[in-house]
Amino acid sequence: MNLELGLVHRQVRETARRFAQNEAAPVARQYDEEGRFAGDLVGRMGELGFLGGPIPRPYGGAGLDYLVLVVTLEEVARADAGLASAITVHVGLNSLTLLQWGTEEQKRRFLPPQATGEKLACFGLTEPNAGTDVAATETIAVREGNGYRLNGTKTWITLAGVAEHLLIFATLDRGQRHRGLCAFIVERGCAGLSTEVIRGKMGFRLANEATVYLEDCVVPAENRLGEEGEGFAIAMSALDVGRLCSAAMAVGTAQACLDASIAYARQRETFGRPIGRRQLVQQMIANMVVGVEAARLLTYKAAAARNRGEPATREASLAKWFASDVAVQAALDAIQVHGAQGYASAFPVERHLRNAKAAQIYEGTNQVQQIMQAEFALGYRGVQPLRCMPPAPESVAGGSEVGFDVPSGDRSVRPSSAGCPRGLNMG
Ligand SMILES: Cc1cc2nc3c(=O)[nH]c(=O)nc-3n(C[C@H](O)[C@H](O)[C@H](O)COP(=O)(O)OP(=O)(O)OC[C@H]3O[C@@H](n4cnc5c(N)ncnc54)[C@H](O)[C@@H]3O)c2cc1C
């Protein structure tokens, strides 16, 4: 297994690193303190191509691979994971789900403006009474003529306050539990759709979490994603990518905590010597080193499985669980290394802790990931083939026309009609 990053991965990482260091990090503290959604930085990420990286060129993206997505997320999360979550949700949970399950017409219509960031998109699964228990979804969809009438409430939906395209999961029959679920692309402007931004969050203050109200919202049948009753499979397949992205963000957060701790421990002196010379401080830094390295390897392994066209359900869940726990512990230790300074916002480590905690909750709580891992190990759970398997990326050697700094000699991406293959319906 080759663990080296390729030329394009390194170039994209450098672009993302420059953006994070020069544009995001300098304002992150102020935005966090004001609880201000970083819409301007999300727009800039669109200009840089971060919102279309893995989307094939025919749909306006760059056709790059999952490892490119991972290194981009890592670098942006080093500045702020809440900012990086816009990529996770817009690209990982929405655009790549449309790419996997959408009809050709849906992909041609919705993906190009999403790939450039002209229109933002979100993923609306969670409800006030249905988080972990997705099958308890109460949002109801009633067939009506050539469309569906939606009623219900979604909550904690990242980007929902600003998204133009909302991927909404609703039930056609509550008695059918998860088999009754169906996915819809709801467009902003649809009568009966309204959103309300959630205030008072512990972290993710640069992000935009909102509650979505659907009151007699009529969605045309051509906006249904997948078949009736396929909503649960679509949601779970989206979460495979979401967990890979969450793992990458957690690696970035943990790396930022390690970087800050090393810098501080080298210059802060007690008893005439830098605290970096104290073995108990070294122990915290050593724990961060092994945590970051192991979390990154699990994350890259999951990305490699996605690059082979596998769902990577087990790998992404493992990476998300491990990396998010590593990030929380790294942030706690980083605060300890900084002493009282770490307890205030002048240094970024307390913000990293508040952000890191969210990753133990979203995309399935870490309790859910542990149950999944045990069930995989015990043989109670396997990966079932889907009607629409995730399309493998076009190329890992290609460049982009949407902003990545790739030399012209490397622009060798092959166009592809990646999408839903026929004949894999396992019923
Ligand atoms: C910052 C942030 C962003 C988010 N963004 C999105 C988004 O974009 N889209 C979206 O749809 N959702 C989003 N969410 C919601 C998130 O996915 C849910 O919060 C999560 O799935 C947990 O659901 P819940 O909060 O209802 O907790 P519950 O399901 O009520 O769980 C509460 C506790 O009980 C535990 N628990 C529940 N059932 C079991 C069980 N069977 N066995 C063991 N323990 C169990 C859980 O692990 C947890 O500790 C976001 C959340 C946050 C914090």
The ligand as an SDF file (V2000), in Angstrom:
LIG
                    3D

 53 58  0  0  0  0  0  0  0  0999 V2000
  -22.6270   20.7280   14.9960 C   0  0  0  0  0  0  0  0  0  0  0  0
  -23.6580   19.7460   14.5020 C   0  0  0  0  0  0  0  0  0  0  0  0
  -23.9550   19.7010   13.1550 C   0  0  0  0  0  0  0  0  0  0  0  0
  -24.9500   18.8100   12.6760 C   0  0  0  0  0  0  0  0  0  0  0  0
  -25.2550   18.8090   11.3350 N   0  0  0  0  0  0  0  0  0  0  0  0
  -26.2420   17.9940   10.8830 C   0  0  0  0  0  0  0  0  0  0  0  0
  -26.6240   18.0120    9.4910 C   0  0  0  0  0  0  0  0  0  0  0  0
  -26.0460   18.7370    8.6680 O   0  0  0  0  0  0  0  0  0  0  0  0
  -27.6690   17.2040    9.0920 N   0  0  0  0  0  0  0  0  0  0  0  0
  -28.3230   16.3870    9.9680 C   0  0  0  0  0  0  0  0  0  0  0  0
  -29.2420   15.6900    9.5300 O   0  0  0  0  0  0  0  0  0  0  0  0
  -27.9820   16.3440   11.2970 N   0  0  0  0  0  0  0  0  0  0  0  0
  -26.9670   17.1280   11.7610 C   0  0  0  0  0  0  0  0  0  0  0  0
  -26.6110   17.1060   13.1080 N   0  0  0  0  0  0  0  0  0  0  0  0
  -27.3800   16.2760   14.0140 C   0  0  0  0  0  0  0  0  0  0  0  0
  -26.6520   15.0080   14.4450 C   0  0  0  0  0  0  0  0  0  0  0  0
  -26.4640   14.1420   13.3540 O   0  0  0  0  0  0  0  0  0  0  0  0
  -27.4500   14.3550   15.5780 C   0  0  0  0  0  0  0  0  0  0  0  0
  -27.3550   15.2380   16.6800 O   0  0  0  0  0  0  0  0  0  0  0  0
  -26.9350   12.9750   15.9450 C   0  0  0  0  0  0  0  0  0  0  0  0
  -27.2640   12.0430   14.9580 O   0  0  0  0  0  0  0  0  0  0  0  0
  -27.4840   12.4790   17.3060 C   0  0  0  0  0  0  0  0  0  0  0  0
  -28.8610   12.6220   17.3620 O   0  0  0  0  0  0  0  0  0  0  0  0
  -29.5310   13.3360   18.6590 P   0  0  0  0  0  0  0  0  0  0  0  0
  -28.8430   14.6430   18.8690 O   0  0  0  0  0  0  0  0  0  0  0  0
  -30.9960   13.3510   18.4260 O   0  0  0  0  0  0  0  0  0  0  0  0
  -29.1640   12.4190   19.8610 O   0  0  0  0  0  0  0  0  0  0  0  0
  -30.0050   11.0520   20.3930 P   0  0  0  0  0  0  0  0  0  0  0  0
  -30.2750   10.2290   19.2270 O   0  0  0  0  0  0  0  0  0  0  0  0
  -31.1680   11.6010   21.1640 O   0  0  0  0  0  0  0  0  0  0  0  0
  -28.9450   10.4510   21.3390 O   0  0  0  0  0  0  0  0  0  0  0  0
  -28.6770   10.9530   22.6560 C   0  0  0  0  0  0  0  0  0  0  0  0
  -27.6130   10.0580   23.3130 C   0  0  0  0  0  0  0  0  0  0  0  0
  -28.0960    8.7120   23.4130 O   0  0  0  0  0  0  0  0  0  0  0  0
  -27.1910    7.8250   22.7850 C   0  0  0  0  0  0  0  0  0  0  0  0
  -27.9350    6.7500   22.1120 N   0  0  0  0  0  0  0  0  0  0  0  0
  -29.0570    6.8740   21.3580 C   0  0  0  0  0  0  0  0  0  0  0  0
  -29.4730    5.6700   20.9250 N   0  0  0  0  0  0  0  0  0  0  0  0
  -28.5690    4.7680   21.3910 C   0  0  0  0  0  0  0  0  0  0  0  0
  -28.4220    3.3490   21.2730 C   0  0  0  0  0  0  0  0  0  0  0  0
  -29.2740    2.6250   20.5490 N   0  0  0  0  0  0  0  0  0  0  0  0
  -27.3950    2.7670   21.9090 N   0  0  0  0  0  0  0  0  0  0  0  0
  -26.5020    3.4980   22.6090 C   0  0  0  0  0  0  0  0  0  0  0  0
  -26.5920    4.8230   22.7690 N   0  0  0  0  0  0  0  0  0  0  0  0
  -27.5920    5.4570   22.1530 C   0  0  0  0  0  0  0  0  0  0  0  0
  -26.4430    8.6820   21.7590 C   0  0  0  0  0  0  0  0  0  0  0  0
  -25.1790    8.1070   21.4090 O   0  0  0  0  0  0  0  0  0  0  0  0
  -26.3130    9.9910   22.5260 C   0  0  0  0  0  0  0  0  0  0  0  0
  -25.2370    9.9060   23.3970 O   0  0  0  0  0  0  0  0  0  0  0  0
  -25.6150   17.9540   13.5850 C   0  0  0  0  0  0  0  0  0  0  0  0
  -25.2830   18.0090   14.9460 C   0  0  0  0  0  0  0  0  0  0  0  0
  -24.3230   18.8780   15.4070 C   0  0  0  0  0  0  0  0  0  0  0  0
  -23.9760   18.8940   16.8710 C   0  0  0  0  0  0  0  0  0  0  0  0
  1  2  1  0
  2  3  1  0
  2 52  2  0
  3  4  2  0
  4  5  1  0
  4 50  1  0
  5  6  2  0
  6  7  1  0
  6 13  1  0
  7  8  2  0
  7  9  1  0
  9 10  1  0
 10 11  2  0
 10 12  1  0
 12 13  2  0
 13 14  1  0
 14 15  1  0
 14 50  1  0
 15 16  1  0
 16 17  1  0
 16 18  1  0
 18 19  1  0
 18 20  1  0
 20 21  1  0
 20 22  1  0
 22 23  1  0
 23 24  1  0
 24 25  2  0
 24 26  1  0
 24 27  1  0
 27 28  1  0
 28 29  2  0
 28 30  1  0
 28 31  1  0
 31 32  1  0
 32 33  1  0
 33 34  1  0
 33 48  1  0
 34 35  1  0
 35 36  1  0
 35 46  1  0
 36 37  1  0
 36 45  1  0
 37 38  2  0
 38 39  1  0
 39 40  1  0
 39 45  2  0
 40 41  1  0
 40 42  2  0
 42 43  1  0
 43 44  2  0
 44 45  1  0
 46 47  1  0
 46 48  1  0
 48 49  1  0
 50 51  2  0
 51 52  1  0
 52 53  1  0
M  END
$$$$
